[in-house]
Amino acid sequence: MTSVLRPGGDLALEYPLVFDEEGPGAHFALSEGDEVLSVCATLERELIYPGGRTLVGFIGSVATPPDARGQGHASRLLAEVEGALKERGCEHALLWADEPGFYQRRGYSLDGTETDFLVSKIPTALIDSELNVRPLHASDRGQVHELYTWHGARIERSARETARLLGCPEMRVLVATRGQEVEAYVCFGRGADLAGVVHEWGGSPAGVLACLAALLERADSLFVMAPGEPGPMGELLDECGAIRAAGRLGMTKPLGAAGSLPHGAFVWGLDSI
Ligand SMILES: CC(C)(COP(=O)(O)OP(=O)(O)OC[C@H]1O[C@@H](n2cnc3c(N)ncnc32)[C@H](O)[C@@H]1OP(=O)(O)O)[C@@H](O)C(=O)NCCC(=O)NCCS
């Protein structure tokens, strides 16, 4: 996977839940004798949304070595893996595609809702002066996990998994505190896929805004990913004059007779993988 997708890098550092030996991820290879023809990884996760929860299988890191491409290997592997996910109770397969056409021709469609903001200034008048912003301490991880669970729609993950994700290299995590209490947090950057992006945040909108203002001290603008209905956080960013754009989050395929994913279920993603 790394030789095709991150030559010279290390995918496992970017996606610890998928690649940790003790983690919940699984890896599949189609091979012939000693020759590996195509590979991919999966992560089973529960999507929690207002009104329910559903088990889904994320598929990622699909890769065929250049000299073995165009012979149907990835298609065969994908079909096998979808079957395995279905047997394990997943109703949908979810993924992010570098080549959406490849997956569209195999039954996937664009799905999930995301709102993206480009923020270039935060007026001082909007910043709560009683908040203090500082880098995450290891002892904050439990409180950050608690704040993550405030999201009505999210991907289920344990406090231990949150701690593991917060430790990813090349990720800056800031927290906003009021007294001793961590009131909000913001995660900026992670690996090649999320470089330069605020991809996860939680807690009070005022605290998130204070963290974004601190990040803006070192950047001209920030790309902030938010769920489909960004709520009060979105309103605050609108007040800051941020540019707002609605987008599709990824691609999904029903496995079996499930129909499409409930509206509002697929609104966060890469942050929990
Ligand atoms: C995308 C990829 C996994 C396809 O693997 P594969 O084993 O060649 O796939 P298949 O033989 O089953 O199907 C070939 C399909 O890939 C497309 N394709 C893309 N790049 C190709 C290439 N360099 N050579 C041959 N086919 C290629 C073909 O158009 C074909 O699509 P179609 O059948 O819908 O027309 C492979 O090209 C790859 O590893 N690419 C780089 C990594 C990547 O982009 N992974 C996806 C991350 S989500």
PDBQT file of the ligand as one rigid body, heavy atoms in Angstrom, charges set to zero:
ROOT
HETATM    1  C1  LIG A 301      -7.305   2.399  -9.062  1.00  0.00    +0.000 C 
HETATM    2  C2  LIG A 301      -6.558   1.052  -9.039  1.00  0.00    +0.000 C 
HETATM    3  C3  LIG A 301      -6.614   0.478  -7.628  1.00  0.00    +0.000 C 
HETATM    4  C4  LIG A 301      -7.236   0.095 -10.016  1.00  0.00    +0.000 C 
HETATM    5  O1  LIG A 301      -6.600  -1.192  -9.896  1.00  0.00    +0.000 OA
HETATM    6  P1  LIG A 301      -6.726  -2.310 -11.060  1.00  0.00    +0.000 P 
HETATM    7  O2  LIG A 301      -6.333  -3.621 -10.465  1.00  0.00    +0.000 OA
HETATM    8  O3  LIG A 301      -6.026  -1.860 -12.254  1.00  0.00    +0.000 OA
HETATM    9  O4  LIG A 301      -8.286  -2.259 -11.299  1.00  0.00    +0.000 OA
HETATM   10  P2  LIG A 301      -9.143  -3.113 -12.320  1.00  0.00    +0.000 P 
HETATM   11  O5  LIG A 301      -8.246  -3.860 -13.277  1.00  0.00    +0.000 OA
HETATM   12  O6  LIG A 301     -10.127  -3.887 -11.570  1.00  0.00    +0.000 OA
HETATM   13  O7  LIG A 301      -9.912  -1.994 -13.094  1.00  0.00    +0.000 OA
HETATM   14  C5  LIG A 301      -9.135  -1.097 -13.836  1.00  0.00    +0.000 C 
HETATM   15  C6  LIG A 301      -9.798   0.203 -13.739  1.00  0.00    +0.000 C 
HETATM   16  O8  LIG A 301      -8.891   1.201 -13.267  1.00  0.00    +0.000 OA
HETATM   17  C7  LIG A 301      -8.766   2.251 -14.218  1.00  0.00    +0.000 C 
HETATM   18  N1  LIG A 301      -7.361   2.625 -14.196  1.00  0.00    +0.000 N 
HETATM   19  C8  LIG A 301      -6.902   3.720 -13.562  1.00  0.00    +0.000 A 
HETATM   20  N2  LIG A 301      -5.588   3.811 -13.708  1.00  0.00    +0.000 NA
HETATM   21  C9  LIG A 301      -5.184   2.747 -14.449  1.00  0.00    +0.000 A 
HETATM   22  C10 LIG A 301      -3.929   2.299 -14.950  1.00  0.00    +0.000 A 
HETATM   23  N3  LIG A 301      -2.815   3.003 -14.736  1.00  0.00    +0.000 N 
HETATM   24  N4  LIG A 301      -3.890   1.149 -15.647  1.00  0.00    +0.000 NA
HETATM   25  C11 LIG A 301      -5.030   0.449 -15.869  1.00  0.00    +0.000 A 
HETATM   26  N5  LIG A 301      -6.253   0.831 -15.447  1.00  0.00    +0.000 NA
HETATM   27  C12 LIG A 301      -6.323   1.978 -14.737  1.00  0.00    +0.000 A 
HETATM   28  C13 LIG A 301      -9.273   1.700 -15.519  1.00  0.00    +0.000 C 
HETATM   29  O9  LIG A 301      -9.868   2.738 -16.247  1.00  0.00    +0.000 OA
HETATM   30  C14 LIG A 301     -10.305   0.664 -15.068  1.00  0.00    +0.000 C 
HETATM   31  O10 LIG A 301     -11.552   1.255 -14.819  1.00  0.00    +0.000 OA
HETATM   32  P3  LIG A 301     -12.870   0.729 -15.560  1.00  0.00    +0.000 P 
HETATM   33  O11 LIG A 301     -12.813  -0.772 -15.629  1.00  0.00    +0.000 OA
HETATM   34  O12 LIG A 301     -13.976   1.202 -14.695  1.00  0.00    +0.000 OA
HETATM   35  O13 LIG A 301     -12.846   1.383 -16.881  1.00  0.00    +0.000 OA
HETATM   36  C15 LIG A 301      -5.078   1.210  -9.494  1.00  0.00    +0.000 C 
HETATM   37  O14 LIG A 301      -5.075   1.939 -10.705  1.00  0.00    +0.000 OA
HETATM   38  C16 LIG A 301      -4.182   1.917  -8.471  1.00  0.00    +0.000 C 
HETATM   39  O15 LIG A 301      -3.575   1.283  -7.615  1.00  0.00    +0.000 OA
HETATM   40  N6  LIG A 301      -4.111   3.254  -8.602  1.00  0.00    +0.000 N 
HETATM   41  C17 LIG A 301      -3.283   4.080  -7.718  1.00  0.00    +0.000 C 
HETATM   42  C18 LIG A 301      -3.812   4.098  -6.314  1.00  0.00    +0.000 C 
HETATM   43  C19 LIG A 301      -5.223   4.648  -6.206  1.00  0.00    +0.000 C 
HETATM   44  O16 LIG A 301      -5.549   5.660  -6.839  1.00  0.00    +0.000 OA
HETATM   45  N7  LIG A 301      -6.030   3.983  -5.372  1.00  0.00    +0.000 N 
HETATM   46  C20 LIG A 301      -7.359   4.408  -5.084  1.00  0.00    +0.000 C 
HETATM   47  C21 LIG A 301      -7.333   5.045  -3.736  1.00  0.00    +0.000 C 
HETATM   48  S1  LIG A 301      -8.955   5.267  -3.122  1.00  0.00    +0.000 SA
ENDROOT
TORSDOF 0
